[in-house]
Amino acid sequence: MLFQTLATAHTVSLILAIASAVLLGAHLGLSLRRPDLGLWPAASGWRHHLAFGLFRVFCGATVVFALCEAAVNGWGHWLRYAAGVPLMLAAFGITLWGYRFLGLDNTYCESSGLVTGGMYEYSRNPQYVTSVLAAAGLGIASGSLLTLVFAGVLFLLYFLFVLNEERWLAQSYGDAFRDYMQATPRFVDERSLARFGKDLREDLREAL
């Protein structure tokens, strides 16, 4: 009975993850082609709830699918948990810290000030980077190749979010955001690593 329930949840969550990803990708793609529709970014109303609703269904279904994968296919070797769980928890913790640093209003599309300090010195979208890493950690821990594929799908969805949001930020903040775009990578590159290394060395010197 338990195995049958897990198998059903496994199948349903897979279908939900695929369907929500396709619908959200179409929604964001249409927003790129037709910015006049105001589909994204949207701080409130049905457009906001539709996009975030689909996104949450995708994320929730991915988590359920990964857990079902582990339960249905076997818990596997402990090394995958040793590698995946710390990555998942650390990345998710940084994501939550980013929400607090940026502020929930700005996170959810309110225009209350361009944030360029802290973790935003290393990436223009650090929460997106760490969320993908958290999904990858979940895939490693669950031993699920499909969950790792969903981590890649999550990155593609974030990329569509970003393309829409950059247009909105440029309109809202003008040259200040365009200068920030030139100085800071969209996700992560060698500049991110160089700045992080420099800041880490300075922090260590101050501590010693």
Phi and psi restraints in degrees (value plus and minus 20) as a CYANA .aco file:
   2 LEU   PHI     -83.7   -43.7
   2 LEU   PSI     -62.9   -22.9
   3 PHE   PHI     -82.7   -42.7
   3 PHE   PSI     -59.5   -19.5
   4 GLN   PHI     -84.6   -44.6
   4 GLN   PSI     -60.0   -20.0
   5 THR   PHI     -83.6   -43.6
   5 THR   PSI     -63.4   -23.4
   6 LEU   PHI     -83.7   -43.7
   6 LEU   PSI     -61.1   -21.1
   7 ALA   PHI     -83.2   -43.2
   7 ALA   PSI     -59.5   -19.5
   8 THR   PHI     -85.9   -45.9
   8 THR   PSI     -65.8   -25.8
   9 ALA   PHI     -82.0   -42.0
   9 ALA   PSI     -56.9   -16.9
  10 HIS   PHI     -80.1   -40.1
  10 HIS   PSI     -67.6   -27.6
  11 THR   PHI     -89.5   -49.5
  11 THR   PSI     -66.0   -26.0
  12 VAL   PHI     -83.0   -43.0
  12 VAL   PSI     -63.9   -23.9
  13 SER   PHI     -85.2   -45.2
  13 SER   PSI     -56.0   -16.0
  14 LEU   PHI     -83.3   -43.3
  14 LEU   PSI     -65.7   -25.7
  15 ILE   PHI     -83.4   -43.4
  15 ILE   PSI     -63.4   -23.4
  16 LEU   PHI     -84.1   -44.1
  16 LEU   PSI     -61.7   -21.7
  17 ALA   PHI     -82.5   -42.5
  17 ALA   PSI     -65.7   -25.7
  18 ILE   PHI     -86.0   -46.0
  18 ILE   PSI     -67.0   -27.0
  19 ALA   PHI     -83.4   -43.4
  19 ALA   PSI     -64.5   -24.5
  20 SER   PHI     -87.4   -47.4
  20 SER   PSI     -56.4   -16.4
  21 ALA   PHI     -84.9   -44.9
  21 ALA   PSI     -62.7   -22.7
  22 VAL   PHI     -84.4   -44.4
  22 VAL   PSI     -66.1   -26.1
  23 LEU   PHI     -85.5   -45.5
  23 LEU   PSI     -62.5   -22.5
  24 LEU   PHI     -86.8   -46.8
  24 LEU   PSI     -60.7   -20.7
  25 GLY   PHI     -81.0   -41.0
  25 GLY   PSI     -60.5   -20.5
  26 ALA   PHI     -85.7   -45.7
  26 ALA   PSI     -60.5   -20.5
  27 HIS   PHI     -81.1   -41.1
  27 HIS   PSI     -67.6   -27.6
  28 LEU   PHI     -91.5   -51.5
  28 LEU   PSI     -54.9   -14.9
  29 GLY   PHI     -84.7   -44.7
  29 GLY   PSI     -61.5   -21.5
  30 LEU   PHI     -84.3   -44.3
  30 LEU   PSI     -56.7   -16.7
  31 SER   PHI     -81.7   -41.7
  31 SER   PSI     -57.3   -17.3
  32 LEU   PHI     -86.0   -46.0
  32 LEU   PSI     -61.1   -21.1
  33 ARG   PHI     -96.3   -56.3
  33 ARG   PSI     -52.7   -12.7
  34 ARG   PHI    -146.8  -106.8
  34 ARG   PSI      52.3    92.3
  35 PRO   PHI     -82.0   -42.0
  35 PRO   PSI     -42.2    -2.2
  36 ASP   PHI     -84.3   -44.3
  36 ASP   PSI     -39.0     1.0
  37 LEU   PHI     -95.9   -55.9
  37 LEU   PSI     -38.6     1.4
  38 GLY   PHI      44.3    84.3
  38 GLY   PSI      14.8    54.8
  39 LEU   PHI     -91.7   -51.7
  39 LEU   PSI     -57.3   -17.3
  40 TRP   PHI    -179.4  -139.4
  40 TRP   PSI     117.2   157.2
  41 PRO   PHI     -91.5   -51.5
  41 PRO   PSI     131.2   171.2
  42 ALA   PHI    -163.3  -123.3
  42 ALA   PSI      99.4   139.4
  43 ALA   PHI     -98.3   -58.3
  43 ALA   PSI     -40.5    -0.5
  44 SER   PHI    -179.1  -139.1
  44 SER   PSI     158.7   198.7
  45 GLY   PHI      63.7   103.7
  45 GLY   PSI    -195.2  -155.2
  46 TRP   PHI     -85.2   -45.2
  46 TRP   PSI     -51.5   -11.5
  47 ARG   PHI     -84.8   -44.8
  47 ARG   PSI     -63.7   -23.7
  48 HIS   PHI     -81.2   -41.2
  48 HIS   PSI     -69.0   -29.0
  49 HIS   PHI     -87.5   -47.5
  49 HIS   PSI     -54.1   -14.1
  50 LEU   PHI     -86.3   -46.3
  50 LEU   PSI     -70.0   -30.0
  51 ALA   PHI     -83.3   -43.3
  51 ALA   PSI     -69.0   -29.0
  52 PHE   PHI     -91.3   -51.3
  52 PHE   PSI     -50.5   -10.5
  53 GLY   PHI     -82.9   -42.9
  53 GLY   PSI     -68.3   -28.3
  54 LEU   PHI     -82.6   -42.6
  54 LEU   PSI     -60.1   -20.1
  55 PHE   PHI     -83.8   -43.8
  55 PHE   PSI     -62.8   -22.8
  56 ARG   PHI     -89.5   -49.5
  56 ARG   PSI     -55.4   -15.4
  57 VAL   PHI     -82.5   -42.5
  57 VAL   PSI     -64.4   -24.4
  58 PHE   PHI     -80.5   -40.5
  58 PHE   PSI     -68.4   -28.4
  59 CYS   PHI     -84.6   -44.6
  59 CYS   PSI     -65.5   -25.5
  60 GLY   PHI     -83.1   -43.1
  60 GLY   PSI     -63.6   -23.6
  61 ALA   PHI     -84.5   -44.5
  61 ALA   PSI     -55.8   -15.8
  62 THR   PHI     -84.4   -44.4
  62 THR   PSI     -62.7   -22.7
  63 VAL   PHI     -84.0   -44.0
  63 VAL   PSI     -67.3   -27.3
  64 VAL   PHI     -81.7   -41.7
  64 VAL   PSI     -62.9   -22.9
  65 PHE   PHI     -80.5   -40.5
  65 PHE   PSI     -64.2   -24.2
  66 ALA   PHI     -82.3   -42.3
  66 ALA   PSI     -63.1   -23.1
  67 LEU   PHI     -84.8   -44.8
  67 LEU   PSI     -60.6   -20.6
  68 CYS   PHI     -86.1   -46.1
  68 CYS   PSI     -56.7   -16.7
  69 GLU   PHI     -77.6   -37.6
  69 GLU   PSI     -66.7   -26.7
  70 ALA   PHI     -84.5   -44.5
  70 ALA   PSI     -60.6   -20.6
  71 ALA   PHI     -91.7   -51.7
  71 ALA   PSI     -60.5   -20.5
  72 VAL   PHI     -95.9   -55.9
  72 VAL   PSI     -61.0   -21.0
  73 ASN   PHI    -112.6   -72.6
  73 ASN   PSI     -25.9    14.1
  74 GLY   PHI      86.0   126.0
  74 GLY   PSI     130.4   170.4
  75 TRP   PHI     -98.4   -58.4
  75 TRP   PSI     -37.1     2.9
  76 GLY   PHI      52.0    92.0
  76 GLY   PSI    -185.7  -145.7
  77 HIS   PHI     -99.3   -59.3
  77 HIS   PSI     126.9   166.9
  78 TRP   PHI     -85.6   -45.6
  78 TRP   PSI     -43.8    -3.8
  79 LEU   PHI     -81.7   -41.7
  79 LEU   PSI     -52.2   -12.2
  80 ARG   PHI     -88.3   -48.3
  80 ARG   PSI     -50.3   -10.3
  81 TYR   PHI     -95.3   -55.3
  81 TYR   PSI     -57.3   -17.3
  82 ALA   PHI     -82.8   -42.8
  82 ALA   PSI     -52.4   -12.4
  83 ALA   PHI    -107.6   -67.6
  83 ALA   PSI     -64.1   -24.1
  84 GLY   PHI    -100.8   -60.8
  84 GLY   PSI     -61.0   -21.0
  85 VAL   PHI     -85.4   -45.4
  85 VAL   PSI     -67.5   -27.5
  86 PRO   PHI     -79.9   -39.9
  86 PRO   PSI     -60.8   -20.8
  87 LEU   PHI     -80.9   -40.9
  87 LEU   PSI     -66.4   -26.4
  88 MET   PHI     -82.5   -42.5
  88 MET   PSI     -67.3   -27.3
  89 LEU   PHI     -88.9   -48.9
  89 LEU   PSI     -62.0   -22.0
  90 ALA   PHI     -84.3   -44.3
  90 ALA   PSI     -65.9   -25.9
  91 ALA   PHI     -85.2   -45.2
  91 ALA   PSI     -61.7   -21.7
  92 PHE   PHI     -86.1   -46.1
  92 PHE   PSI     -58.0   -18.0
  93 GLY   PHI     -82.7   -42.7
  93 GLY   PSI     -61.5   -21.5
  94 ILE   PHI     -85.3   -45.3
  94 ILE   PSI     -57.0   -17.0
  95 THR   PHI     -80.6   -40.6
  95 THR   PSI     -66.3   -26.3
  96 LEU   PHI     -83.8   -43.8
  96 LEU   PSI     -59.8   -19.8
  97 TRP   PHI     -81.4   -41.4
  97 TRP   PSI     -58.5   -18.5
  98 GLY   PHI     -83.2   -43.2
  98 GLY   PSI     -58.9   -18.9
  99 TYR   PHI     -78.5   -38.5
  99 TYR   PSI     -63.5   -23.5
 100 ARG   PHI     -88.5   -48.5
 100 ARG   PSI     -61.3   -21.3
 101 PHE   PHI     -85.4   -45.4
 101 PHE   PSI     -67.1   -27.1
 102 LEU   PHI     -94.4   -54.4
 102 LEU   PSI     -53.3   -13.3
 103 GLY   PHI      76.3   116.3
 103 GLY   PSI     117.1   157.1
 104 LEU   PHI     -82.2   -42.2
 104 LEU   PSI     -55.6   -15.6
 105 ASP   PHI     -82.8   -42.8
 105 ASP   PSI     -67.2   -27.2
 106 ASN   PHI     -86.5   -46.5
 106 ASN   PSI     -57.3   -17.3
 107 THR   PHI     -78.7   -38.7
 107 THR   PSI     -57.9   -17.9
 108 TYR   PHI    -124.2   -84.2
 108 TYR   PSI      18.4    58.4
 109 CYS   PHI      61.3   101.3
 109 CYS   PSI      -1.9    38.1
 110 GLU   PHI    -102.5   -62.5
 110 GLU   PSI     127.7   167.7
 111 SER   PHI    -123.7   -83.7
 111 SER   PSI      68.0   108.0
 112 SER   PHI    -147.2  -107.2
 112 SER   PSI       8.7    48.7
 113 GLY   PHI     107.7   147.7
 113 GLY   PSI     114.1   154.1
 114 LEU   PHI     -99.3   -59.3
 114 LEU   PSI     101.6   141.6
 115 VAL   PHI    -119.5   -79.5
 115 VAL   PSI     102.1   142.1
 116 THR   PHI    -148.8  -108.8
 116 THR   PSI     -21.6    18.4
 117 GLY   PHI    -117.9   -77.9
 117 GLY   PSI    -196.4  -156.4
 118 GLY   PHI      41.0    81.0
 118 GLY   PSI    -154.9  -114.9
 119 MET   PHI     -85.2   -45.2
 119 MET   PSI     -38.3     1.7
 120 TYR   PHI     -99.0   -59.0
 120 TYR   PSI     -21.9    18.1
 121 GLU   PHI     -95.4   -55.4
 121 GLU   PSI     -44.3    -4.3
 122 TYR   PHI    -115.5   -75.5
 122 TYR   PSI     -47.4    -7.4
 123 SER   PHI    -175.1  -135.1
 123 SER   PSI     125.0   165.0
 124 ARG   PHI     -95.9   -55.9
 124 ARG   PSI     -37.3     2.7
 125 ASN   PHI    -157.3  -117.3
 125 ASN   PSI      39.8    79.8
 126 PRO   PHI     -84.0   -44.0
 126 PRO   PSI     -53.3   -13.3
 127 GLN   PHI     -86.2   -46.2
 127 GLN   PSI     -53.5   -13.5
 128 TYR   PHI     -87.0   -47.0
 128 TYR   PSI     -61.7   -21.7
 129 VAL   PHI     -81.2   -41.2
 129 VAL   PSI     -69.0   -29.0
 130 THR   PHI     -90.8   -50.8
 130 THR   PSI     -50.1   -10.1
 131 SER   PHI     -85.2   -45.2
 131 SER   PSI     -60.6   -20.6
 132 VAL   PHI     -85.2   -45.2
 132 VAL   PSI     -60.5   -20.5
 133 LEU   PHI     -83.5   -43.5
 133 LEU   PSI     -58.5   -18.5
 134 ALA   PHI     -83.0   -43.0
 134 ALA   PSI     -61.5   -21.5
 135 ALA   PHI     -85.1   -45.1
 135 ALA   PSI     -58.2   -18.2
 136 ALA   PHI     -85.0   -45.0
 136 ALA   PSI     -60.5   -20.5
 137 GLY   PHI     -81.8   -41.8
 137 GLY   PSI     -59.2   -19.2
 138 LEU   PHI     -82.7   -42.7
 138 LEU   PSI     -61.6   -21.6
 139 GLY   PHI     -83.3   -43.3
 139 GLY   PSI     -60.3   -20.3
 140 ILE   PHI     -86.7   -46.7
 140 ILE   PSI     -66.3   -26.3
 141 ALA   PHI     -83.4   -43.4
 141 ALA   PSI     -57.5   -17.5
 142 SER   PHI    -103.5   -63.5
 142 SER   PSI     -29.5    10.5
 143 GLY   PHI      44.8    84.8
 143 GLY   PSI      12.7    52.7
 144 SER   PHI    -132.3   -92.3
 144 SER   PSI      91.7   131.7
 145 LEU   PHI     -83.0   -43.0
 145 LEU   PSI     -58.9   -18.9
 146 LEU   PHI     -84.5   -44.5
 146 LEU   PSI     -54.8   -14.8
 147 THR   PHI     -85.8   -45.8
 147 THR   PSI     -56.8   -16.8
 148 LEU   PHI     -84.4   -44.4
 148 LEU   PSI     -57.2   -17.2
 149 VAL   PHI     -82.0   -42.0
 149 VAL   PSI     -61.8   -21.8
 150 PHE   PHI     -83.9   -43.9
 150 PHE   PSI     -51.8   -11.8
 151 ALA   PHI     -82.3   -42.3
 151 ALA   PSI     -59.7   -19.7
 152 GLY   PHI     -85.6   -45.6
 152 GLY   PSI     -59.1   -19.1
 153 VAL   PHI     -83.3   -43.3
 153 VAL   PSI     -60.0   -20.0
 154 LEU   PHI     -79.4   -39.4
 154 LEU   PSI     -61.7   -21.7
 155 PHE   PHI     -81.2   -41.2
 155 PHE   PSI     -62.6   -22.6
 156 LEU   PHI     -83.8   -43.8
 156 LEU   PSI     -59.6   -19.6
 157 LEU   PHI     -85.0   -45.0
 157 LEU   PSI     -63.4   -23.4
 158 TYR   PHI     -80.9   -40.9
 158 TYR   PSI     -57.5   -17.5
 159 PHE   PHI     -81.4   -41.4
 159 PHE   PSI     -60.5   -20.5
 160 LEU   PHI     -87.7   -47.7
 160 LEU   PSI     -59.6   -19.6
 161 PHE   PHI     -76.6   -36.6
 161 PHE   PSI     -68.3   -28.3
 162 VAL   PHI     -81.7   -41.7
 162 VAL   PSI     -64.8   -24.8
 163 LEU   PHI     -79.2   -39.2
 163 LEU   PSI     -59.8   -19.8
 164 ASN   PHI     -89.5   -49.5
 164 ASN   PSI     -61.8   -21.8
 165 GLU   PHI     -89.8   -49.8
 165 GLU   PSI     -54.6   -14.6
 166 GLU   PHI     -83.0   -43.0
 166 GLU   PSI     -59.2   -19.2
 167 ARG   PHI     -81.6   -41.6
 167 ARG   PSI     -64.2   -24.2
 168 TRP   PHI     -85.6   -45.6
 168 TRP   PSI     -62.3   -22.3
 169 LEU   PHI     -86.4   -46.4
 169 LEU   PSI     -58.2   -18.2
 170 ALA   PHI     -83.6   -43.6
 170 ALA   PSI     -58.7   -18.7
 171 GLN   PHI     -89.2   -49.2
 171 GLN   PSI     -54.7   -14.7
 172 SER   PHI     -98.8   -58.8
 172 SER   PSI     -59.4   -19.4
 173 TYR   PHI    -135.8   -95.8
 173 TYR   PSI     -25.8    14.2
 174 GLY   PHI      39.1    79.1
 174 GLY   PSI    -150.7  -110.7
 175 ASP   PHI     -83.2   -43.2
 175 ASP   PSI     -50.8   -10.8
 176 ALA   PHI     -80.4   -40.4
 176 ALA   PSI     -62.3   -22.3
 177 PHE   PHI     -95.0   -55.0
 177 PHE   PSI     -57.5   -17.5
 178 ARG   PHI     -83.2   -43.2
 178 ARG   PSI     -58.3   -18.3
 179 ASP   PHI     -84.6   -44.6
 179 ASP   PSI     -59.9   -19.9
 180 TYR   PHI     -83.9   -43.9
 180 TYR   PSI     -59.2   -19.2
 181 MET   PHI     -80.6   -40.6
 181 MET   PSI     -59.7   -19.7
 182 GLN   PHI     -90.3   -50.3
 182 GLN   PSI     -52.2   -12.2
 183 ALA   PHI    -109.6   -69.6
 183 ALA   PSI     -44.0    -4.0
 184 THR   PHI    -149.5  -109.5
 184 THR   PSI     114.5   154.5
 185 PRO   PHI     -86.9   -46.9
 185 PRO   PSI     133.5   173.5
 186 ARG   PHI     -81.8   -41.8
 186 ARG   PSI     -63.3   -23.3
 187 PHE   PHI    -141.1  -101.1
 187 PHE   PSI    -112.7   -72.7
 188 VAL   PHI    -162.7  -122.7
 188 VAL   PSI     117.7   157.7
 189 ASP   PHI    -168.5  -128.5
 189 ASP   PSI    -184.6  -144.6
 190 GLU   PHI     -83.5   -43.5
 190 GLU   PSI     -48.0    -8.0
 191 ARG   PHI     -84.8   -44.8
 191 ARG   PSI     -58.2   -18.2
 192 SER   PHI     -80.0   -40.0
 192 SER   PSI     -67.7   -27.7
 193 LEU   PHI     -86.3   -46.3
 193 LEU   PSI     -59.5   -19.5
 194 ALA   PHI     -85.2   -45.2
 194 ALA   PSI     -63.6   -23.6
 195 ARG   PHI     -87.1   -47.1
 195 ARG   PSI     -60.6   -20.6
 196 PHE   PHI     -84.2   -44.2
 196 PHE   PSI     -63.1   -23.1
 197 GLY   PHI     -82.3   -42.3
 197 GLY   PSI     -61.9   -21.9
 198 LYS   PHI     -83.9   -43.9
 198 LYS   PSI     -66.1   -26.1
 199 ASP   PHI     -84.2   -44.2
 199 ASP   PSI     -57.9   -17.9
 200 LEU   PHI     -85.3   -45.3
 200 LEU   PSI     -62.3   -22.3
 201 ARG   PHI     -83.4   -43.4
 201 ARG   PSI     -60.9   -20.9
 202 GLU   PHI     -85.1   -45.1
 202 GLU   PSI     -60.1   -20.1
 203 ASP   PHI     -84.8   -44.8
 203 ASP   PSI     -59.5   -19.5
 204 LEU   PHI     -87.8   -47.8
 204 LEU   PSI     -58.4   -18.4
 205 ARG   PHI     -83.7   -43.7
 205 ARG   PSI     -61.2   -21.2
 206 GLU   PHI     -86.9   -46.9
 206 GLU   PSI     -56.3   -16.3
 207 ALA   PHI     -89.6   -49.6
 207 ALA   PSI     -52.7   -12.7
